[in-house]
Amino acid sequence: MSQFYFDSWVADPRALQYLLDTCGVSRVMLGTDYPFPLGEQTPGAGIASLNLGETEQARLYHGTALEWLGLSKSRFA
């Protein structure tokens, strides 16, 4: 599992929480099906709906993706 990355678009806040609990915020990044109306109409709304700290939200919104792309050293470790 430590070599996989996942996007946050899972269609249900409970599923997103399960994904975070199972894989951790370091393996999940913002995902969306925008512009297709298949759930959250605002990208990131599922992340915003959870009671996460500012650091965890930043990690999900952009930190994990930047790290995965090799554009940022992790400051979230």
Buried (B, 14 or more C-beta within 10 A) or exposed (E): EEEEBBBBBBEEBEEBBEBBEEBBBBBBBBBBEBEEEEBBEEBBEBBEEBEBEEEBBBBBBBBBBBBEEEEBEEEBE
